[in-house]
Amino acid sequence: MPSHPIAAGIPDHFIIDEEELYCEPFYIPQPDALVFGGWYEDGYIFRSGCCFIRGLGKIFYFQPGHEFCRSFYNPYVQRIIKNAVEWVKPADIGYEIPEGCPQILTKATDEFNK
């Protein structure tokens, strides 16, 4: 689905040189949107980028990546992950989130020790 915000800046296809093989059947609910499909040299296909809406939350499942494969170094994969983070974040959470990673101002254990 090239018009989906998660696919912004991504060509209609790109190659990941080495990736762990996943294939159908993939026992998940029907996605609300299928953004990416993967194809392997062996002919296998896989729904590798799926969006789900659950209540007020958004979920993006993205298949590429494994500790033995270097998919995360692919600039397109990195762009997809960044786009997905932007897509899933709430539109209005009631407070400002600074650019970059959110900062934790108190230890989680401090909240439990009150």
Phi and psi restraints in degrees (range 20) as a CNS / XPLOR table:
assign (resid 1 and name C) (resid 2 and name N)
       (resid 2 and name CA) (resid 2 and name C) 1.0 -63.4 20.0 2
assign (resid 2 and name N) (resid 2 and name CA)
       (resid 2 and name C) (resid 3 and name N) 1.0 -19.1 20.0 2
assign (resid 2 and name C) (resid 3 and name N)
       (resid 3 and name CA) (resid 3 and name C) 1.0 -85.4 20.0 2
assign (resid 3 and name N) (resid 3 and name CA)
       (resid 3 and name C) (resid 4 and name N) 1.0 -7.2 20.0 2
assign (resid 3 and name C) (resid 4 and name N)
       (resid 4 and name CA) (resid 4 and name C) 1.0 -69.6 20.0 2
assign (resid 4 and name N) (resid 4 and name CA)
       (resid 4 and name C) (resid 5 and name N) 1.0 141.9 20.0 2
assign (resid 4 and name C) (resid 5 and name N)
       (resid 5 and name CA) (resid 5 and name C) 1.0 -56.7 20.0 2
assign (resid 5 and name N) (resid 5 and name CA)
       (resid 5 and name C) (resid 6 and name N) 1.0 -29.2 20.0 2
assign (resid 5 and name C) (resid 6 and name N)
       (resid 6 and name CA) (resid 6 and name C) 1.0 -68.4 20.0 2
assign (resid 6 and name N) (resid 6 and name CA)
       (resid 6 and name C) (resid 7 and name N) 1.0 -25.0 20.0 2
assign (resid 6 and name C) (resid 7 and name N)
       (resid 7 and name CA) (resid 7 and name C) 1.0 -90.3 20.0 2
assign (resid 7 and name N) (resid 7 and name CA)
       (resid 7 and name C) (resid 8 and name N) 1.0 3.0 20.0 2
assign (resid 7 and name C) (resid 8 and name N)
       (resid 8 and name CA) (resid 8 and name C) 1.0 -59.3 20.0 2
assign (resid 8 and name N) (resid 8 and name CA)
       (resid 8 and name C) (resid 9 and name N) 1.0 128.3 20.0 2
assign (resid 8 and name C) (resid 9 and name N)
       (resid 9 and name CA) (resid 9 and name C) 1.0 80.3 20.0 2
assign (resid 9 and name N) (resid 9 and name CA)
       (resid 9 and name C) (resid 10 and name N) 1.0 8.1 20.0 2
assign (resid 9 and name C) (resid 10 and name N)
       (resid 10 and name CA) (resid 10 and name C) 1.0 -108.3 20.0 2
assign (resid 10 and name N) (resid 10 and name CA)
       (resid 10 and name C) (resid 11 and name N) 1.0 131.9 20.0 2
assign (resid 10 and name C) (resid 11 and name N)
       (resid 11 and name CA) (resid 11 and name C) 1.0 -67.5 20.0 2
assign (resid 11 and name N) (resid 11 and name CA)
       (resid 11 and name C) (resid 12 and name N) 1.0 169.1 20.0 2
assign (resid 11 and name C) (resid 12 and name N)
       (resid 12 and name CA) (resid 12 and name C) 1.0 -65.5 20.0 2
assign (resid 12 and name N) (resid 12 and name CA)
       (resid 12 and name C) (resid 13 and name N) 1.0 -19.1 20.0 2
assign (resid 12 and name C) (resid 13 and name N)
       (resid 13 and name CA) (resid 13 and name C) 1.0 -156.9 20.0 2
assign (resid 13 and name N) (resid 13 and name CA)
       (resid 13 and name C) (resid 14 and name N) 1.0 152.9 20.0 2
assign (resid 13 and name C) (resid 14 and name N)
       (resid 14 and name CA) (resid 14 and name C) 1.0 -152.0 20.0 2
assign (resid 14 and name N) (resid 14 and name CA)
       (resid 14 and name C) (resid 15 and name N) 1.0 163.4 20.0 2
assign (resid 14 and name C) (resid 15 and name N)
       (resid 15 and name CA) (resid 15 and name C) 1.0 -109.7 20.0 2
assign (resid 15 and name N) (resid 15 and name CA)
       (resid 15 and name C) (resid 16 and name N) 1.0 132.0 20.0 2
assign (resid 15 and name C) (resid 16 and name N)
       (resid 16 and name CA) (resid 16 and name C) 1.0 -105.9 20.0 2
assign (resid 16 and name N) (resid 16 and name CA)
       (resid 16 and name C) (resid 17 and name N) 1.0 116.2 20.0 2
assign (resid 16 and name C) (resid 17 and name N)
       (resid 17 and name CA) (resid 17 and name C) 1.0 -59.7 20.0 2
assign (resid 17 and name N) (resid 17 and name CA)
       (resid 17 and name C) (resid 18 and name N) 1.0 -41.4 20.0 2
assign (resid 17 and name C) (resid 18 and name N)
       (resid 18 and name CA) (resid 18 and name C) 1.0 -138.1 20.0 2
assign (resid 18 and name N) (resid 18 and name CA)
       (resid 18 and name C) (resid 19 and name N) 1.0 127.5 20.0 2
assign (resid 18 and name C) (resid 19 and name N)
       (resid 19 and name CA) (resid 19 and name C) 1.0 -151.0 20.0 2
assign (resid 19 and name N) (resid 19 and name CA)
       (resid 19 and name C) (resid 20 and name N) 1.0 145.8 20.0 2
assign (resid 19 and name C) (resid 20 and name N)
       (resid 20 and name CA) (resid 20 and name C) 1.0 -66.9 20.0 2
assign (resid 20 and name N) (resid 20 and name CA)
       (resid 20 and name C) (resid 21 and name N) 1.0 140.4 20.0 2
assign (resid 20 and name C) (resid 21 and name N)
       (resid 21 and name CA) (resid 21 and name C) 1.0 -81.6 20.0 2
assign (resid 21 and name N) (resid 21 and name CA)
       (resid 21 and name C) (resid 22 and name N) 1.0 122.2 20.0 2
assign (resid 21 and name C) (resid 22 and name N)
       (resid 22 and name CA) (resid 22 and name C) 1.0 -123.9 20.0 2
assign (resid 22 and name N) (resid 22 and name CA)
       (resid 22 and name C) (resid 23 and name N) 1.0 145.1 20.0 2
assign (resid 22 and name C) (resid 23 and name N)
       (resid 23 and name CA) (resid 23 and name C) 1.0 -150.6 20.0 2
assign (resid 23 and name N) (resid 23 and name CA)
       (resid 23 and name C) (resid 24 and name N) 1.0 168.2 20.0 2
assign (resid 23 and name C) (resid 24 and name N)
       (resid 24 and name CA) (resid 24 and name C) 1.0 -75.5 20.0 2
assign (resid 24 and name N) (resid 24 and name CA)
       (resid 24 and name C) (resid 25 and name N) 1.0 151.3 20.0 2
assign (resid 24 and name C) (resid 25 and name N)
       (resid 25 and name CA) (resid 25 and name C) 1.0 -79.2 20.0 2
assign (resid 25 and name N) (resid 25 and name CA)
       (resid 25 and name C) (resid 26 and name N) 1.0 140.3 20.0 2
assign (resid 25 and name C) (resid 26 and name N)
       (resid 26 and name CA) (resid 26 and name C) 1.0 -117.3 20.0 2
assign (resid 26 and name N) (resid 26 and name CA)
       (resid 26 and name C) (resid 27 and name N) 1.0 108.2 20.0 2
assign (resid 26 and name C) (resid 27 and name N)
       (resid 27 and name CA) (resid 27 and name C) 1.0 -81.9 20.0 2
assign (resid 27 and name N) (resid 27 and name CA)
       (resid 27 and name C) (resid 28 and name N) 1.0 77.6 20.0 2
assign (resid 27 and name C) (resid 28 and name N)
       (resid 28 and name CA) (resid 28 and name C) 1.0 -127.6 20.0 2
assign (resid 28 and name N) (resid 28 and name CA)
       (resid 28 and name C) (resid 29 and name N) 1.0 162.5 20.0 2
assign (resid 28 and name C) (resid 29 and name N)
       (resid 29 and name CA) (resid 29 and name C) 1.0 -63.0 20.0 2
assign (resid 29 and name N) (resid 29 and name CA)
       (resid 29 and name C) (resid 30 and name N) 1.0 160.5 20.0 2
assign (resid 29 and name C) (resid 30 and name N)
       (resid 30 and name CA) (resid 30 and name C) 1.0 -59.2 20.0 2
assign (resid 30 and name N) (resid 30 and name CA)
       (resid 30 and name C) (resid 31 and name N) 1.0 123.4 20.0 2
assign (resid 30 and name C) (resid 31 and name N)
       (resid 31 and name CA) (resid 31 and name C) 1.0 -65.5 20.0 2
assign (resid 31 and name N) (resid 31 and name CA)
       (resid 31 and name C) (resid 32 and name N) 1.0 150.4 20.0 2
assign (resid 31 and name C) (resid 32 and name N)
       (resid 32 and name CA) (resid 32 and name C) 1.0 -71.6 20.0 2
assign (resid 32 and name N) (resid 32 and name CA)
       (resid 32 and name C) (resid 33 and name N) 1.0 -27.6 20.0 2
assign (resid 32 and name C) (resid 33 and name N)
       (resid 33 and name CA) (resid 33 and name C) 1.0 -150.0 20.0 2
assign (resid 33 and name N) (resid 33 and name CA)
       (resid 33 and name C) (resid 34 and name N) 1.0 136.3 20.0 2
assign (resid 33 and name C) (resid 34 and name N)
       (resid 34 and name CA) (resid 34 and name C) 1.0 -103.8 20.0 2
assign (resid 34 and name N) (resid 34 and name CA)
       (resid 34 and name C) (resid 35 and name N) 1.0 110.3 20.0 2
assign (resid 34 and name C) (resid 35 and name N)
       (resid 35 and name CA) (resid 35 and name C) 1.0 -92.0 20.0 2
assign (resid 35 and name N) (resid 35 and name CA)
       (resid 35 and name C) (resid 36 and name N) 1.0 -39.4 20.0 2
assign (resid 35 and name C) (resid 36 and name N)
       (resid 36 and name CA) (resid 36 and name C) 1.0 -134.2 20.0 2
assign (resid 36 and name N) (resid 36 and name CA)
       (resid 36 and name C) (resid 37 and name N) 1.0 144.8 20.0 2
assign (resid 36 and name C) (resid 37 and name N)
       (resid 37 and name CA) (resid 37 and name C) 1.0 -124.0 20.0 2
assign (resid 37 and name N) (resid 37 and name CA)
       (resid 37 and name C) (resid 38 and name N) 1.0 137.7 20.0 2
assign (resid 37 and name C) (resid 38 and name N)
       (resid 38 and name CA) (resid 38 and name C) 1.0 -103.8 20.0 2
assign (resid 38 and name N) (resid 38 and name CA)
       (resid 38 and name C) (resid 39 and name N) 1.0 146.0 20.0 2
assign (resid 38 and name C) (resid 39 and name N)
       (resid 39 and name CA) (resid 39 and name C) 1.0 -131.3 20.0 2
assign (resid 39 and name N) (resid 39 and name CA)
       (resid 39 and name C) (resid 40 and name N) 1.0 135.1 20.0 2
assign (resid 39 and name C) (resid 40 and name N)
       (resid 40 and name CA) (resid 40 and name C) 1.0 -109.6 20.0 2
assign (resid 40 and name N) (resid 40 and name CA)
       (resid 40 and name C) (resid 41 and name N) 1.0 154.8 20.0 2
assign (resid 40 and name C) (resid 41 and name N)
       (resid 41 and name CA) (resid 41 and name C) 1.0 -55.4 20.0 2
assign (resid 41 and name N) (resid 41 and name CA)
       (resid 41 and name C) (resid 42 and name N) 1.0 -29.9 20.0 2
assign (resid 41 and name C) (resid 42 and name N)
       (resid 42 and name CA) (resid 42 and name C) 1.0 -73.4 20.0 2
assign (resid 42 and name N) (resid 42 and name CA)
       (resid 42 and name C) (resid 43 and name N) 1.0 -6.7 20.0 2
assign (resid 42 and name C) (resid 43 and name N)
       (resid 43 and name CA) (resid 43 and name C) 1.0 99.6 20.0 2
assign (resid 43 and name N) (resid 43 and name CA)
       (resid 43 and name C) (resid 44 and name N) 1.0 -5.4 20.0 2
assign (resid 43 and name C) (resid 44 and name N)
       (resid 44 and name CA) (resid 44 and name C) 1.0 -72.7 20.0 2
assign (resid 44 and name N) (resid 44 and name CA)
       (resid 44 and name C) (resid 45 and name N) 1.0 148.3 20.0 2
assign (resid 44 and name C) (resid 45 and name N)
       (resid 45 and name CA) (resid 45 and name C) 1.0 -123.3 20.0 2
assign (resid 45 and name N) (resid 45 and name CA)
       (resid 45 and name C) (resid 46 and name N) 1.0 161.4 20.0 2
assign (resid 45 and name C) (resid 46 and name N)
       (resid 46 and name CA) (resid 46 and name C) 1.0 -156.1 20.0 2
assign (resid 46 and name N) (resid 46 and name CA)
       (resid 46 and name C) (resid 47 and name N) 1.0 140.0 20.0 2
assign (resid 46 and name C) (resid 47 and name N)
       (resid 47 and name CA) (resid 47 and name C) 1.0 -76.5 20.0 2
assign (resid 47 and name N) (resid 47 and name CA)
       (resid 47 and name C) (resid 48 and name N) 1.0 93.7 20.0 2
assign (resid 47 and name C) (resid 48 and name N)
       (resid 48 and name CA) (resid 48 and name C) 1.0 -95.7 20.0 2
assign (resid 48 and name N) (resid 48 and name CA)
       (resid 48 and name C) (resid 49 and name N) 1.0 -4.4 20.0 2
assign (resid 48 and name C) (resid 49 and name N)
       (resid 49 and name CA) (resid 49 and name C) 1.0 -144.4 20.0 2
assign (resid 49 and name N) (resid 49 and name CA)
       (resid 49 and name C) (resid 50 and name N) 1.0 99.8 20.0 2
assign (resid 49 and name C) (resid 50 and name N)
       (resid 50 and name CA) (resid 50 and name C) 1.0 -120.7 20.0 2
assign (resid 50 and name N) (resid 50 and name CA)
       (resid 50 and name C) (resid 51 and name N) 1.0 138.0 20.0 2
assign (resid 50 and name C) (resid 51 and name N)
       (resid 51 and name CA) (resid 51 and name C) 1.0 -110.2 20.0 2
assign (resid 51 and name N) (resid 51 and name CA)
       (resid 51 and name C) (resid 52 and name N) 1.0 141.3 20.0 2
assign (resid 51 and name C) (resid 52 and name N)
       (resid 52 and name CA) (resid 52 and name C) 1.0 -133.9 20.0 2
assign (resid 52 and name N) (resid 52 and name CA)
       (resid 52 and name C) (resid 53 and name N) 1.0 142.1 20.0 2
assign (resid 52 and name C) (resid 53 and name N)
       (resid 53 and name CA) (resid 53 and name C) 1.0 -112.3 20.0 2
assign (resid 53 and name N) (resid 53 and name CA)
       (resid 53 and name C) (resid 54 and name N) 1.0 124.0 20.0 2
assign (resid 53 and name C) (resid 54 and name N)
       (resid 54 and name CA) (resid 54 and name C) 1.0 -130.8 20.0 2
assign (resid 54 and name N) (resid 54 and name CA)
       (resid 54 and name C) (resid 55 and name N) 1.0 107.7 20.0 2
assign (resid 54 and name C) (resid 55 and name N)
       (resid 55 and name CA) (resid 55 and name C) 1.0 62.3 20.0 2
assign (resid 55 and name N) (resid 55 and name CA)
       (resid 55 and name C) (resid 56 and name N) 1.0 -124.9 20.0 2
assign (resid 55 and name C) (resid 56 and name N)
       (resid 56 and name CA) (resid 56 and name C) 1.0 -93.4 20.0 2
assign (resid 56 and name N) (resid 56 and name CA)
       (resid 56 and name C) (resid 57 and name N) 1.0 1.9 20.0 2
assign (resid 56 and name C) (resid 57 and name N)
       (resid 57 and name CA) (resid 57 and name C) 1.0 -102.6 20.0 2
assign (resid 57 and name N) (resid 57 and name CA)
       (resid 57 and name C) (resid 58 and name N) 1.0 154.0 20.0 2
assign (resid 57 and name C) (resid 58 and name N)
       (resid 58 and name CA) (resid 58 and name C) 1.0 -116.6 20.0 2
assign (resid 58 and name N) (resid 58 and name CA)
       (resid 58 and name C) (resid 59 and name N) 1.0 141.8 20.0 2
assign (resid 58 and name C) (resid 59 and name N)
       (resid 59 and name CA) (resid 59 and name C) 1.0 -128.2 20.0 2
assign (resid 59 and name N) (resid 59 and name CA)
       (resid 59 and name C) (resid 60 and name N) 1.0 135.4 20.0 2
assign (resid 59 and name C) (resid 60 and name N)
       (resid 60 and name CA) (resid 60 and name C) 1.0 -124.3 20.0 2
assign (resid 60 and name N) (resid 60 and name CA)
       (resid 60 and name C) (resid 61 and name N) 1.0 120.2 20.0 2
assign (resid 60 and name C) (resid 61 and name N)
       (resid 61 and name CA) (resid 61 and name C) 1.0 -97.5 20.0 2
assign (resid 61 and name N) (resid 61 and name CA)
       (resid 61 and name C) (resid 62 and name N) 1.0 128.2 20.0 2
assign (resid 61 and name C) (resid 62 and name N)
       (resid 62 and name CA) (resid 62 and name C) 1.0 -131.7 20.0 2
assign (resid 62 and name N) (resid 62 and name CA)
       (resid 62 and name C) (resid 63 and name N) 1.0 121.1 20.0 2
assign (resid 62 and name C) (resid 63 and name N)
       (resid 63 and name CA) (resid 63 and name C) 1.0 -76.4 20.0 2
assign (resid 63 and name N) (resid 63 and name CA)
       (resid 63 and name C) (resid 64 and name N) 1.0 -43.0 20.0 2
assign (resid 63 and name C) (resid 64 and name N)
       (resid 64 and name CA) (resid 64 and name C) 1.0 -57.3 20.0 2
assign (resid 64 and name N) (resid 64 and name CA)
       (resid 64 and name C) (resid 65 and name N) 1.0 142.3 20.0 2
assign (resid 64 and name C) (resid 65 and name N)
       (resid 65 and name CA) (resid 65 and name C) 1.0 122.3 20.0 2
assign (resid 65 and name N) (resid 65 and name CA)
       (resid 65 and name C) (resid 66 and name N) 1.0 131.2 20.0 2
assign (resid 65 and name C) (resid 66 and name N)
       (resid 66 and name CA) (resid 66 and name C) 1.0 -162.8 20.0 2
assign (resid 66 and name N) (resid 66 and name CA)
       (resid 66 and name C) (resid 67 and name N) 1.0 151.0 20.0 2
assign (resid 66 and name C) (resid 67 and name N)
       (resid 67 and name CA) (resid 67 and name C) 1.0 -61.2 20.0 2
assign (resid 67 and name N) (resid 67 and name CA)
       (resid 67 and name C) (resid 68 and name N) 1.0 -21.2 20.0 2
assign (resid 67 and name C) (resid 68 and name N)
       (resid 68 and name CA) (resid 68 and name C) 1.0 -97.9 20.0 2
assign (resid 68 and name N) (resid 68 and name CA)
       (resid 68 and name C) (resid 69 and name N) 1.0 -10.7 20.0 2
assign (resid 68 and name C) (resid 69 and name N)
       (resid 69 and name CA) (resid 69 and name C) 1.0 -108.6 20.0 2
assign (resid 69 and name N) (resid 69 and name CA)
       (resid 69 and name C) (resid 70 and name N) 1.0 147.8 20.0 2
assign (resid 69 and name C) (resid 70 and name N)
       (resid 70 and name CA) (resid 70 and name C) 1.0 -98.5 20.0 2
assign (resid 70 and name N) (resid 70 and name CA)
       (resid 70 and name C) (resid 71 and name N) 1.0 32.1 20.0 2
assign (resid 70 and name C) (resid 71 and name N)
       (resid 71 and name CA) (resid 71 and name C) 1.0 -57.1 20.0 2
assign (resid 71 and name N) (resid 71 and name CA)
       (resid 71 and name C) (resid 72 and name N) 1.0 -36.5 20.0 2
assign (resid 71 and name C) (resid 72 and name N)
       (resid 72 and name CA) (resid 72 and name C) 1.0 -65.5 20.0 2
assign (resid 72 and name N) (resid 72 and name CA)
       (resid 72 and name C) (resid 73 and name N) 1.0 -15.1 20.0 2
assign (resid 72 and name C) (resid 73 and name N)
       (resid 73 and name CA) (resid 73 and name C) 1.0 -86.3 20.0 2
assign (resid 73 and name N) (resid 73 and name CA)
       (resid 73 and name C) (resid 74 and name N) 1.0 -9.5 20.0 2
assign (resid 73 and name C) (resid 74 and name N)
       (resid 74 and name CA) (resid 74 and name C) 1.0 -70.6 20.0 2
assign (resid 74 and name N) (resid 74 and name CA)
       (resid 74 and name C) (resid 75 and name N) 1.0 126.9 20.0 2
assign (resid 74 and name C) (resid 75 and name N)
       (resid 75 and name CA) (resid 75 and name C) 1.0 -61.4 20.0 2
assign (resid 75 and name N) (resid 75 and name CA)
       (resid 75 and name C) (resid 76 and name N) 1.0 -30.8 20.0 2
assign (resid 75 and name C) (resid 76 and name N)
       (resid 76 and name CA) (resid 76 and name C) 1.0 -69.5 20.0 2
assign (resid 76 and name N) (resid 76 and name CA)
       (resid 76 and name C) (resid 77 and name N) 1.0 -40.3 20.0 2
assign (resid 76 and name C) (resid 77 and name N)
       (resid 77 and name CA) (resid 77 and name C) 1.0 -62.4 20.0 2
assign (resid 77 and name N) (resid 77 and name CA)
       (resid 77 and name C) (resid 78 and name N) 1.0 -44.1 20.0 2
assign (resid 77 and name C) (resid 78 and name N)
       (resid 78 and name CA) (resid 78 and name C) 1.0 -62.0 20.0 2
assign (resid 78 and name N) (resid 78 and name CA)
       (resid 78 and name C) (resid 79 and name N) 1.0 -40.3 20.0 2
assign (resid 78 and name C) (resid 79 and name N)
       (resid 79 and name CA) (resid 79 and name C) 1.0 -65.7 20.0 2
assign (resid 79 and name N) (resid 79 and name CA)
       (resid 79 and name C) (resid 80 and name N) 1.0 -40.9 20.0 2
assign (resid 79 and name C) (resid 80 and name N)
       (resid 80 and name CA) (resid 80 and name C) 1.0 -61.3 20.0 2
assign (resid 80 and name N) (resid 80 and name CA)
       (resid 80 and name C) (resid 81 and name N) 1.0 -44.1 20.0 2
assign (resid 80 and name C) (resid 81 and name N)
       (resid 81 and name CA) (resid 81 and name C) 1.0 -62.6 20.0 2
assign (resid 81 and name N) (resid 81 and name CA)
       (resid 81 and name C) (resid 82 and name N) 1.0 -43.7 20.0 2
assign (resid 81 and name C) (resid 82 and name N)
       (resid 82 and name CA) (resid 82 and name C) 1.0 -62.8 20.0 2
assign (resid 82 and name N) (resid 82 and name CA)
       (resid 82 and name C) (resid 83 and name N) 1.0 -46.5 20.0 2
assign (resid 82 and name C) (resid 83 and name N)
       (resid 83 and name CA) (resid 83 and name C) 1.0 -59.5 20.0 2
assign (resid 83 and name N) (resid 83 and name CA)
       (resid 83 and name C) (resid 84 and name N) 1.0 -40.0 20.0 2
assign (resid 83 and name C) (resid 84 and name N)
       (resid 84 and name CA) (resid 84 and name C) 1.0 -65.8 20.0 2
assign (resid 84 and name N) (resid 84 and name CA)
       (resid 84 and name C) (resid 85 and name N) 1.0 -40.3 20.0 2
assign (resid 84 and name C) (resid 85 and name N)
       (resid 85 and name CA) (resid 85 and name C) 1.0 -61.1 20.0 2
assign (resid 85 and name N) (resid 85 and name CA)
       (resid 85 and name C) (resid 86 and name N) 1.0 -42.6 20.0 2
assign (resid 85 and name C) (resid 86 and name N)
       (resid 86 and name CA) (resid 86 and name C) 1.0 -64.1 20.0 2
assign (resid 86 and name N) (resid 86 and name CA)
       (resid 86 and name C) (resid 87 and name N) 1.0 -39.1 20.0 2
assign (resid 86 and name C) (resid 87 and name N)
       (resid 87 and name CA) (resid 87 and name C) 1.0 -68.7 20.0 2
assign (resid 87 and name N) (resid 87 and name CA)
       (resid 87 and name C) (resid 88 and name N) 1.0 -40.2 20.0 2
assign (resid 87 and name C) (resid 88 and name N)
       (resid 88 and name CA) (resid 88 and name C) 1.0 -80.8 20.0 2
assign (resid 88 and name N) (resid 88 and name CA)
       (resid 88 and name C) (resid 89 and name N) 1.0 -19.2 20.0 2
assign (resid 88 and name C) (resid 89 and name N)
       (resid 89 and name CA) (resid 89 and name C) 1.0 -64.9 20.0 2
assign (resid 89 and name N) (resid 89 and name CA)
       (resid 89 and name C) (resid 90 and name N) 1.0 143.9 20.0 2
assign (resid 89 and name C) (resid 90 and name N)
       (resid 90 and name CA) (resid 90 and name C) 1.0 -61.9 20.0 2
assign (resid 90 and name N) (resid 90 and name CA)
       (resid 90 and name C) (resid 91 and name N) 1.0 146.4 20.0 2
assign (resid 90 and name C) (resid 91 and name N)
       (resid 91 and name CA) (resid 91 and name C) 1.0 -71.2 20.0 2
assign (resid 91 and name N) (resid 91 and name CA)
       (resid 91 and name C) (resid 92 and name N) 1.0 -35.7 20.0 2
assign (resid 91 and name C) (resid 92 and name N)
       (resid 92 and name CA) (resid 92 and name C) 1.0 -146.0 20.0 2
assign (resid 92 and name N) (resid 92 and name CA)
       (resid 92 and name C) (resid 93 and name N) 1.0 105.5 20.0 2
assign (resid 92 and name C) (resid 93 and name N)
       (resid 93 and name CA) (resid 93 and name C) 1.0 -104.7 20.0 2
assign (resid 93 and name N) (resid 93 and name CA)
       (resid 93 and name C) (resid 94 and name N) 1.0 -0.7 20.0 2
assign (resid 93 and name C) (resid 94 and name N)
       (resid 94 and name CA) (resid 94 and name C) 1.0 94.0 20.0 2
assign (resid 94 and name N) (resid 94 and name CA)
       (resid 94 and name C) (resid 95 and name N) 1.0 -2.8 20.0 2
assign (resid 94 and name C) (resid 95 and name N)
       (resid 95 and name CA) (resid 95 and name C) 1.0 -153.6 20.0 2
assign (resid 95 and name N) (resid 95 and name CA)
       (resid 95 and name C) (resid 96 and name N) 1.0 160.8 20.0 2
assign (resid 95 and name C) (resid 96 and name N)
       (resid 96 and name CA) (resid 96 and name C) 1.0 -79.5 20.0 2
assign (resid 96 and name N) (resid 96 and name CA)
       (resid 96 and name C) (resid 97 and name N) 1.0 135.7 20.0 2
assign (resid 96 and name C) (resid 97 and name N)
       (resid 97 and name CA) (resid 97 and name C) 1.0 -106.9 20.0 2
assign (resid 97 and name N) (resid 97 and name CA)
       (resid 97 and name C) (resid 98 and name N) 1.0 122.2 20.0 2
assign (resid 97 and name C) (resid 98 and name N)
       (resid 98 and name CA) (resid 98 and name C) 1.0 -66.7 20.0 2
assign (resid 98 and name N) (resid 98 and name CA)
       (resid 98 and name C) (resid 99 and name N) 1.0 155.7 20.0 2
assign (resid 98 and name C) (resid 99 and name N)
       (resid 99 and name CA) (resid 99 and name C) 1.0 -57.5 20.0 2
assign (resid 99 and name N) (resid 99 and name CA)
       (resid 99 and name C) (resid 100 and name N) 1.0 149.5 20.0 2
assign (resid 99 and name C) (resid 100 and name N)
       (resid 100 and name CA) (resid 100 and name C) 1.0 84.7 20.0 2
assign (resid 100 and name N) (resid 100 and name CA)
       (resid 100 and name C) (resid 101 and name N) 1.0 -158.5 20.0 2
assign (resid 100 and name C) (resid 101 and name N)
       (resid 101 and name CA) (resid 101 and name C) 1.0 -75.6 20.0 2
assign (resid 101 and name N) (resid 101 and name CA)
       (resid 101 and name C) (resid 102 and name N) 1.0 138.4 20.0 2
assign (resid 101 and name C) (resid 102 and name N)
       (resid 102 and name CA) (resid 102 and name C) 1.0 -61.9 20.0 2
assign (resid 102 and name N) (resid 102 and name CA)
       (resid 102 and name C) (resid 103 and name N) 1.0 147.2 20.0 2
assign (resid 102 and name C) (resid 103 and name N)
       (resid 103 and name CA) (resid 103 and name C) 1.0 -101.5 20.0 2
assign (resid 103 and name N) (resid 103 and name CA)
       (resid 103 and name C) (resid 104 and name N) 1.0 138.1 20.0 2
assign (resid 103 and name C) (resid 104 and name N)
       (resid 104 and name CA) (resid 104 and name C) 1.0 -92.0 20.0 2
assign (resid 104 and name N) (resid 104 and name CA)
       (resid 104 and name C) (resid 105 and name N) 1.0 119.1 20.0 2
assign (resid 104 and name C) (resid 105 and name N)
       (resid 105 and name CA) (resid 105 and name C) 1.0 -90.1 20.0 2
assign (resid 105 and name N) (resid 105 and name CA)
       (resid 105 and name C) (resid 106 and name N) 1.0 -23.2 20.0 2
assign (resid 105 and name C) (resid 106 and name N)
       (resid 106 and name CA) (resid 106 and name C) 1.0 -131.4 20.0 2
assign (resid 106 and name N) (resid 106 and name CA)
       (resid 106 and name C) (resid 107 and name N) 1.0 152.9 20.0 2
assign (resid 106 and name C) (resid 107 and name N)
       (resid 107 and name CA) (resid 107 and name C) 1.0 -70.8 20.0 2
assign (resid 107 and name N) (resid 107 and name CA)
       (resid 107 and name C) (resid 108 and name N) 1.0 142.3 20.0 2
assign (resid 107 and name C) (resid 108 and name N)
       (resid 108 and name CA) (resid 108 and name C) 1.0 -58.0 20.0 2
assign (resid 108 and name N) (resid 108 and name CA)
       (resid 108 and name C) (resid 109 and name N) 1.0 -35.2 20.0 2
assign (resid 108 and name C) (resid 109 and name N)
       (resid 109 and name CA) (resid 109 and name C) 1.0 -67.5 20.0 2
assign (resid 109 and name N) (resid 109 and name CA)
       (resid 109 and name C) (resid 110 and name N) 1.0 -27.1 20.0 2
assign (resid 109 and name C) (resid 110 and name N)
       (resid 110 and name CA) (resid 110 and name C) 1.0 -60.8 20.0 2
assign (resid 110 and name N) (resid 110 and name CA)
       (resid 110 and name C) (resid 111 and name N) 1.0 -36.1 20.0 2
assign (resid 110 and name C) (resid 111 and name N)
       (resid 111 and name CA) (resid 111 and name C) 1.0 -66.1 20.0 2
assign (resid 111 and name N) (resid 111 and name CA)
       (resid 111 and name C) (resid 112 and name N) 1.0 -33.8 20.0 2
assign (resid 111 and name C) (resid 112 and name N)
       (resid 112 and name CA) (resid 112 and name C) 1.0 -83.4 20.0 2
assign (resid 112 and name N) (resid 112 and name CA)
       (resid 112 and name C) (resid 113 and name N) 1.0 -18.4 20.0 2
assign (resid 112 and name C) (resid 113 and name N)
       (resid 113 and name CA) (resid 113 and name C) 1.0 -93.9 20.0 2
assign (resid 113 and name N) (resid 113 and name CA)
       (resid 113 and name C) (resid 114 and name N) 1.0 9.6 20.0 2
